[in-house]
């Protein structure tokens, strides 16, 4: 064998326990024969961290208080700041962090990249751009906040087997924020089907969508609903769009609506009975001209999924007073721009996506699904009708896995149809129920997880550039094959 030179490793050491962890890693790498160099610009260290530092010095591992001597290292271990950092990082440490980021070399962060707020994911002045982060013990909220994702790189939980009793003692029996897991998502899928199921037992969904300008939105929503397995699918579109929808979805019941001169839905057909549907999904591609139709839907007693222009019309009508008066399940699915229009009083707080989603759920009583790289879903415990007690009863779920391949026009339309179909199936009238049923709020998390899994599978096969919204619909069913 030829000579093999081990890579030189730069270890970034802070004054606290995170720095102590980095020093332990440095020691073990040294014992394995790696050349190790320590950057530690702090004169005062916590007692245990100081003991580790003295031991490394006794091993003749070099310490430096500037980053310059480490710039030729092949990779870095980041242990400058960890859990609980709240103050902004200042020079000279901030300058050193910026210089390390500019090197474009692998960086492995311990627990959380230095400079990231543990809960909000905020960058405190500057932050290490890690290629990989080892989160210790329990996941921190920052790993599920969109603005931290470009800093954490790929992440992995290092499980310390913390006793459940100790976790419950601190967090309670039901943590306020939970990650959507594969196991929980699969439980709420409408599978397996009862051998005696028929179309009326699997729910009836009405989709209200589309316009001459955005006719594809209705098709994409309907294809998402088709994949949900909903028993009956009705689609209300402008009258001129009926042939197109019937051609694309021959199994659907297509309802033509009076339309404006611009080809938008002017109103719902006279005599339409919204009460026959188990759920209604409304909004994709409508344009603001469909305000009368959306208002009619908001006034009905059916479970609703509201997206896109349905949300923009809702914002004009008054989000909080309308939604807080609805007794039926309501799910709103805004992206950040729509969220700001719906809740202008929360617009300046959007930096903490989890907090604002929770507040929106508390204000309205609706299930709020805030889209983003890590979808955040908040709802309020139905067991308490007192608005002032909602804060302690808000349930929050975050989807930890997704793909930027979903950042394409029409992807949200697919989710709206998929979610609407799952809710209709879960809420099929009690007299019709056969076999497995899931709580309607649970299927919201399932829809988000399923939608993301399809995107991940499509991106793996086609790259992130090859996943348009129509292609996404074709991966919804294949995404489940490994589980059934």
VOGU-3710 file (C-alpha; in Angstrom, 3 decimals, decimal comma):
1> xxxxxxxxxx> 0,000/0,000/0,000  1,147/3,565/-0,688  1,479/6,294/1,898  -1,825/7,621/3,134  -1,893/11,021/4,811  -4,645/11,625/7,331  -6,541/14,909/6,907  -5,684/17,818/9,190  -8,570/18,776/11,453  -9,316/22,215/12,851
11> xxxxxxxxxx> -11,327/22,219/16,070  -13,243/25,384/16,994  -13,609/25,625/20,769  -15,916/27,909/22,739  -15,928/28,703/26,462  -18,858/26,478/27,460  -19,787/22,831/27,447  -20,105/22,795/23,669  -16,418/23,708/23,576  -15,755/20,908/26,025
21> xxxxxxxxxx> -17,457/18,435/23,696  -15,283/19,668/20,836  -12,166/19,172/22,945  -13,157/15,572/23,687  -13,551/14,976/19,941  -10,162/16,595/19,353  -8,539/14,348/21,933  -9,976/11,175/20,430  -8,982/12,204/16,906  -5,482/12,905/18,167
31> xxxxxxxxxx> -5,286/9,411/19,644  -6,324/8,022/16,254  -3,340/9,744/14,678  -5,043/12,722/13,047  -3,189/16,048/13,083  -5,371/18,312/15,227  -5,262/22,108/15,597  -7,419/24,020/18,094  -8,826/27,525/17,666  -9,873/28,907/21,061
41> xxxxxxxxxx> -10,001/32,711/21,324  -11,385/32,740/24,880  -9,286/33,363/27,978  -11,961/32,142/30,396  -13,469/28,683/30,057  -16,000/26,803/32,150  -14,325/24,567/34,699  -14,847/21,233/32,918  -14,003/22,735/29,521  -10,848/24,205/31,018
51> xxxxxxxxxx> -9,790/20,804/32,346  -10,209/19,277/28,895  -8,160/22,115/27,391  -5,310/21,613/29,852  -5,217/17,902/29,071  -4,974/18,593/25,327  -2,162/21,051/25,904  -0,348/18,368/27,872  -0,571/16,204/24,740  1,173/18,999/22,802
61> xxxxxxxxxx> -1,889/19,669/20,660  -1,414/23,227/19,371  -3,850/25,978/20,439  -4,346/29,277/18,587  -6,375/32,396/19,317  -6,640/33,393/15,646  -8,073/31,392/12,778  -5,223/32,026/10,344  -3,075/28,991/11,358  -6,045/26,643/10,785
71> xxxxxxxxxx> -6,914/27,734/7,251  -5,004/24,871/5,684  -6,970/22,266/7,636  -8,991/19,823/5,547  -12,111/19,942/7,717  -13,419/21,576/10,872  -15,222/20,527/14,044  -17,457/23,350/15,271  -17,839/23,619/19,043  -17,811/27,398/19,516
81> xxxxxxxxxx> -21,381/27,898/20,775  -24,166/25,399/21,293  -27,523/25,118/23,013  -28,981/28,306/24,496  -27,032/31,022/22,680  -29,136/34,204/22,632  -26,680/37,077/22,157  -25,211/38,217/18,876  -21,694/36,993/18,070  -19,210/39,839/17,760
91> xxxxxxxxxx> -15,675/40,255/16,423  -13,167/38,721/16,489  -15,125/35,454/16,675  -17,680/36,601/14,093  -14,830/37,443/11,717  -13,320/33,997/12,240  -16,669/32,350/11,476  -17,017/34,331/8,246  -13,507/33,311/7,213  -14,242/29,642/7,867
101> xxxxxxxxxx> -17,428/29,850/5,793  -15,468/31,365/2,908  -13,066/28,402/2,890  -15,870/26,114/1,617  -14,478/23,146/3,514  -16,456/20,473/5,391  -17,653/21,633/8,808  -19,194/19,288/11,386  -21,151/21,141/14,070  -21,791/19,704/17,515
111> xxxxxxxxxx> -25,436/20,001/18,627  -26,191/23,126/16,546  -24,129/25,375/14,254  -22,500/28,186/16,204  -24,507/31,390/15,897  -27,954/29,825/15,440  -30,682/30,479/18,018  -31,744/27,112/19,421  -35,495/27,708/19,109  -36,119/30,288/16,403
121> xxxxxxxxxx> -33,276/29,386/14,043  -32,311/33,069/13,903  -28,768/33,899/12,828  -27,255/35,840/15,716  -25,046/38,158/13,743  -23,277/35,415/11,812  -23,246/31,634/11,953  -21,270/28,605/10,874  -22,529/27,047/7,641  -22,181/23,410/8,599
131> xxxxxxxxxx> -22,136/20,609/6,084  -23,326/18,222/8,801  -24,734/18,750/12,298  -24,905/16,177/15,072  -27,851/17,178/17,281  -27,378/15,842/20,793  -30,038/14,115/22,896  -33,232/15,712/21,578  -34,033/17,655/18,425  -33,936/21,427/18,811
141> xxxxxxxxxx> -36,634/23,581/17,207  -34,090/25,381/15,049  -33,716/22,241/12,935  -37,335/22,705/11,853  -37,210/26,444/11,196  -36,782/27,397/7,550  -34,210/30,124/8,107  -31,785/27,752/9,848  -31,783/25,051/7,180  -29,025/26,503/5,008
151> xxxxxxxxxx> -26,758/26,459/8,085  -27,402/23,012/9,584  -26,579/21,052/6,420  -27,519/17,408/6,775  -28,461/16,627/10,345  -28,413/13,558/12,537  -29,705/12,945/16,066  -27,236/11,446/18,515  -29,554/9,635/20,911  -28,309/9,465/24,494
161> xxxxxxxxxx> -31,181/7,177/25,569  -32,489/9,855/27,905  -35,110/8,154/30,124  -38,642/8,939/29,012  -39,571/9,839/32,589  -36,955/12,585/32,571  -38,253/13,951/29,271  -41,833/13,957/30,527  -40,761/15,683/33,745  -39,529/18,632/31,683
171> xxxxxxxxxx> -41,726/18,650/28,581  -44,904/17,056/29,925  -46,801/14,060/28,574  -47,566/15,759/25,266  -44,788/18,018/23,935  -46,035/21,296/22,468  -44,129/20,712/19,222  -43,798/17,314/17,577  -42,179/16,017/14,408  -44,343/14,184/11,887
181> xxxxxxxxxx> -43,012/10,657/11,701  -43,458/7,975/9,081  -45,153/5,722/11,641  -47,744/8,311/12,674  -48,424/9,387/9,089  -49,022/5,851/7,869  -51,499/5,213/10,685  -53,825/7,859/9,273  -53,755/6,693/5,683  -57,113/5,247/4,505
191> xxxxxxxxxx> -55,518/1,816/4,171  -56,263/-1,002/4,307  -59,728/-0,669/2,877  -62,612/-2,728/4,136  -63,473/-5,595/1,743  -67,077/-4,355/1,684  -66,244/-0,668/1,124  -67,979/1,188/-1,714  -67,766/4,684/-3,133  -70,186/6,200/-0,648
201> xxxxxxxxxx> -68,246/4,912/2,356  -65,001/6,496/1,172  -66,153/10,089/1,246  -67,411/12,692/-1,212  -65,194/15,730/-1,884  -66,160/18,915/-3,697  -63,314/20,945/-5,203  -64,052/24,547/-6,182  -61,202/25,747/-8,355  -59,974/27,094/-11,640
211> xxxxxxxxxx> -60,499/29,975/-14,036  -59,683/30,725/-17,661  -56,330/32,129/-16,522  -55,496/29,295/-14,121  -57,297/26,267/-15,515  -54,466/23,890/-14,619  -54,983/24,518/-10,892  -58,304/22,688/-10,961  -56,758/19,711/-12,747  -53,817/19,477/-10,361
221> xxxxxxxxxx> -56,068/19,674/-7,296  -58,317/16,990/-8,727  -55,358/14,715/-9,480  -54,202/15,124/-5,874  -57,690/14,186/-4,688  -57,762/11,200/-7,034  -54,641/9,798/-5,372  -56,270/10,093/-1,932  -58,720/7,354/-2,907  -61,752/9,497/-2,102
231> xxxxxxxxxx> -64,908/7,636/-3,077  -66,645/10,432/-4,981  -65,052/13,530/-6,491  -67,014/16,550/-7,670  -65,323/19,568/-9,224  -66,964/22,988/-9,578  -65,328/25,060/-12,343  -66,364/27,846/-14,728  -68,867/26,515/-17,253  -66,423/26,889/-20,142
241> xxxxxxxxxx> -63,922/24,582/-18,409  -66,251/21,584/-18,086  -65,079/19,769/-21,256  -61,427/20,077/-20,254  -62,020/18,677/-16,749  -64,241/15,873/-18,004  -61,553/14,861/-20,460  -58,798/14,861/-17,820  -60,829/13,213/-15,031  -63,617/11,130/-16,562
251> xxxxxxxxxx> -64,567/9,646/-13,192  -65,274/13,047/-11,633  -68,640/14,802/-11,486  -67,893/18,165/-13,113  -70,163/21,048/-12,158  -70,291/24,108/-14,400  -70,624/27,467/-12,654  -71,743/30,866/-13,935  -68,637/32,781/-14,928  -67,417/36,335/-15,229
261> xxxxxxxxxx> -66,342/37,972/-18,482  -62,762/37,019/-17,537  -63,619/33,344/-17,182  -63,710/33,143/-13,360  -66,423/31,572/-11,224  -69,028/34,278/-10,662  -71,156/32,250/-8,259  -72,069/28,682/-7,427  -74,923/27,154/-9,456  -78,417/27,945/-8,246
271> xxxxxxxxxx> -79,760/25,137/-6,082  -76,421/23,442/-5,370  -76,600/21,574/-2,054  -73,254/21,883/-0,267  -74,562/19,700/2,535  -74,166/16,493/0,491  -70,368/16,715/0,554  -68,213/15,299/3,314  -65,616/18,028/2,725  -64,945/20,961/0,397
281> xxxxxxxxxx> -61,583/22,154/-0,925  -61,686/25,677/-2,267  -59,293/28,166/-3,781  -56,717/27,013/-6,343  -56,788/29,153/-9,480  -60,026/30,990/-8,642  -58,825/34,628/-8,918  -60,325/37,310/-6,683  -63,411/37,510/-8,944  -64,764/34,372/-7,242
291> xxxxxxxxxx> -65,464/36,212/-3,974  -69,207/35,446/-3,930  -68,608/31,707/-4,331  -65,952/31,657/-1,620  -68,198/33,592/0,747  -70,963/31,030/0,197  -68,596/28,206/1,060  -67,356/29,959/4,194  -70,951/30,288/5,385  -71,759/26,582/4,967
301> xxxxxxxxxx> -71,405/23,963/7,707  -69,074/21,628/5,765  -65,439/20,909/6,657  -63,248/23,134/4,495  -59,736/23,228/3,074  -58,990/26,784/1,899  -55,988/27,586/-0,285  -54,636/30,140/-2,757  -57,218/32,718/-3,890  -59,674/31,279/-1,395
311> xxxxxxxxxx> -57,281/32,616/1,242  -56,834/35,964/-0,494  -60,598/36,428/-0,603  -60,841/35,348/3,035  -58,271/38,015/3,932  -60,448/40,665/2,269  -63,553/39,455/4,106  -61,883/39,321/7,537  -59,924/36,232/8,514  -60,319/36,103/12,273
321> xxxxxxxxxx> -64,019/36,966/12,648  -65,097/34,588/9,893  -63,000/31,586/10,871  -63,603/31,953/14,611  -67,349/31,717/13,949  -67,123/28,471/11,963  -68,033/25,348/13,922  -66,925/22,825/11,290  -63,319/21,827/10,717  -61,438/24,454/8,736
331> xxxxxxxxxx> -57,919/23,984/7,370  -56,102/26,942/5,849  -52,921/26,321/3,852  -51,097/29,634/3,272  -47,597/30,230/2,012  -45,804/33,077/3,854  -47,139/35,804/1,543  -50,734/34,639/1,968  -50,186/34,287/5,705  -49,174/37,950/5,970
341> xxxxxxxxxx> -52,342/38,997/4,145  -54,477/36,797/6,379  -52,819/37,938/9,606  -51,276/41,391/9,072  -50,928/41,766/12,833  -48,446/38,874/12,780  -46,548/39,885/9,636  -43,602/41,414/11,483  -43,164/38,228/13,555  -42,740/35,833/10,625
351> xxxxxxxxxx> -39,139/35,161/11,622  -40,445/32,584/14,097  -42,690/30,440/11,921  -43,716/28,147/14,748  -44,825/30,973/17,029  -46,888/32,796/14,397  -48,588/29,594/13,230  -49,544/28,840/16,819  -50,904/32,351/17,284  -52,937/32,114/14,078
361> xxxxxxxxxx> -54,499/28,849/15,258  -55,320/30,425/18,613  -56,934/33,462/16,960  -59,134/31,471/14,575  -59,655/27,979/15,952  -58,712/26,693/12,484  -56,012/24,211/11,597  -53,242/26,394/10,191  -50,822/24,780/7,739  -47,998/27,227/7,007
371> xxxxxxxxxx> -46,096/26,111/3,922  -42,332/26,291/3,619  -39,261/24,111/3,591  -40,493/22,655/6,881  -44,299/22,740/6,903  -45,719/23,823/10,264  -49,217/22,673/11,301  -51,010/24,067/14,358  -54,436/23,331/15,763  -56,285/23,937/19,003
381> xxxxxxxxxx> -57,532/21,262/21,365  -61,264/20,900/20,737  -61,842/20,029/24,376  -61,798/23,649/25,528  -63,859/26,403/23,970  -62,381/29,230/26,004  -60,242/31,343/23,677  -58,062/32,668/26,484  -56,949/29,143/27,413  -55,978/28,085/23,874
391> xxxxxxxxxx> -52,327/28,987/24,258  -51,628/26,033/26,523  -53,640/23,674/24,313  -52,151/24,394/20,909  -50,827/21,275/19,179  -48,023/21,794/16,687  -46,535/19,395/14,148  -43,591/19,980/11,847  -42,587/17,934/8,842  -38,841/17,273/9,202
401> xxxxxxxxxx> -38,281/15,980/5,673  -39,012/17,651/2,380  -37,299/18,719/-0,827  -36,797/22,001/-2,708  -38,191/20,139/-5,698  -41,627/21,077/-4,323  -40,873/24,778/-4,791  -42,770/24,822/-8,102  -46,025/26,386/-9,182  -48,937/23,994/-8,731
411> xxxxxxxxxx> -47,363/21,902/-5,986  -49,675/23,481/-3,425  -52,716/22,757/-5,612  -51,817/19,074/-5,497  -51,607/19,197/-1,706  -55,010/20,897/-1,482  -56,708/18,115/-3,415  -54,860/15,362/-1,575  -55,732/16,874/1,794  -59,345/17,465/0,840
421> xxxxxxxxxx> -59,748/13,865/-0,271  -58,252/12,476/2,934  -60,496/14,675/5,079  -63,599/13,690/3,113  -62,712/10,035/3,611  -62,093/10,545/7,328  -65,355/12,464/7,750  -67,655/10,297/5,637  -71,037/10,431/7,297  -71,185/8,101/10,339
431> xxxxxxxxxx> -73,988/6,041/8,846  -71,705/5,222/5,913  -68,553/4,371/7,835  -66,983/1,009/7,226  -63,566/-0,074/8,362  -60,648/2,104/9,314  -61,208/5,813/10,017  -58,764/8,420/11,273  -59,329/11,675/13,184  -59,644/14,425/10,547
441> xxxxxxxxxx> -56,915/16,567/12,085  -54,506/13,634/11,969  -54,862/13,308/8,213  -53,577/16,875/7,796  -50,168/15,700/8,978  -50,519/12,598/6,800  -51,233/14,668/3,683  -48,191/16,878/4,274  -45,923/13,868/4,870  -47,289/11,994/1,814
451> xxxxxxxxxx> -46,953/15,042/-0,446  -43,328/15,497/0,673  -42,499/11,791/0,269  -43,755/11,914/-3,313  -41,578/14,959/-3,983  -38,528/13,292/-2,443  -39,033/10,126/-4,492  -39,561/12,103/-7,704  -36,463/14,233/-7,063  -34,375/11,142/-6,399
461> xxxxxxxxxx> -35,316/9,706/-9,768  -35,550/12,914/-11,811  -33,366/15,424/-9,881  -34,845/18,474/-8,167  -35,228/20,186/-11,535  -37,447/17,472/-12,968  -40,394/17,584/-10,555  -43,145/19,770/-11,972  -46,543/19,658/-10,291  -48,086/17,229/-12,777
471> xxxxxxxxxx> -45,123/14,878/-12,384  -45,575/15,123/-8,616  -49,117/13,736/-8,908  -47,717/10,669/-10,672  -45,498/9,865/-7,694  -48,165/10,039/-4,973  -49,149/6,381/-5,234  -45,601/5,036/-5,872  -44,499/6,855/-2,719  -46,666/4,464/-0,691
481> xxxx> -45,582/1,197/-2,301  -42,768/0,562/0,159  -45,316/0,586/3,010  -48,100/-1,523/1,447
//
